[in-house]
């Protein structure tokens, strides 16, 4: 059974997407969340962002909207 190790990073969804360690992650799914607070005051209104420790090419963003699943966005830095 494979084990996946993920890192939790609180973050901001800016007009360019999400920047983590000089990488920029962006996709169409982030559109409604750009420049918006997460709505979770105890996390300072930052979004819950997860990254695989062994593959930094993708991130996952957990949203507070139950009907909308977490988005998966690719690294745009190398394009």
Secondary structure, DSSP 4 states (H G I P E B T S, - for coil): -----EEEEEE--BTTBEEETTEEE--GGGGGGTT---S-GGGTT-EEEEEETTEEEEEEEE-S-TTSPPEEEEB-TT-
